Amino acid sequence: QVQLVESGGGLVQPGGSLRLSCAASGSIFSINAMGWYRQAPGKERELLASITSGGSTNYADSVKGRFTISRDNAKNTVYLQMNSLKPEDTAVYYCNAAVYGSSWSRSYWGQGTQVTVSS
């Protein structure tokens, strides 16, 4: 059994910063790509940023230059540093990980953490 537990969401004023964390635990042999998504009310879930086990990153245009994804492979943890936050960044943020066991692989999701950007 594998769990992804997110933390770090909350209420922040426009222009502020937050750092999200997502820690994976359980029967993990290795983790390939990890990513952060968000879903605002009435909208589809969108991919914001992804990072491979080797550290290669990709970003959506909407967050490029403001958000930074990183990971600590020893801790099976992925982070999302969010700067210059805007009201339109308000959403539930989810992490995702491509997890490999000894003889299987599967994509896992975190439970989601609310980020609200408002004055």
Order of alpha helices (4+ residues) and beta strands (2+ residues): beta-beta-beta-beta-beta-beta-beta-beta-beta-beta-beta
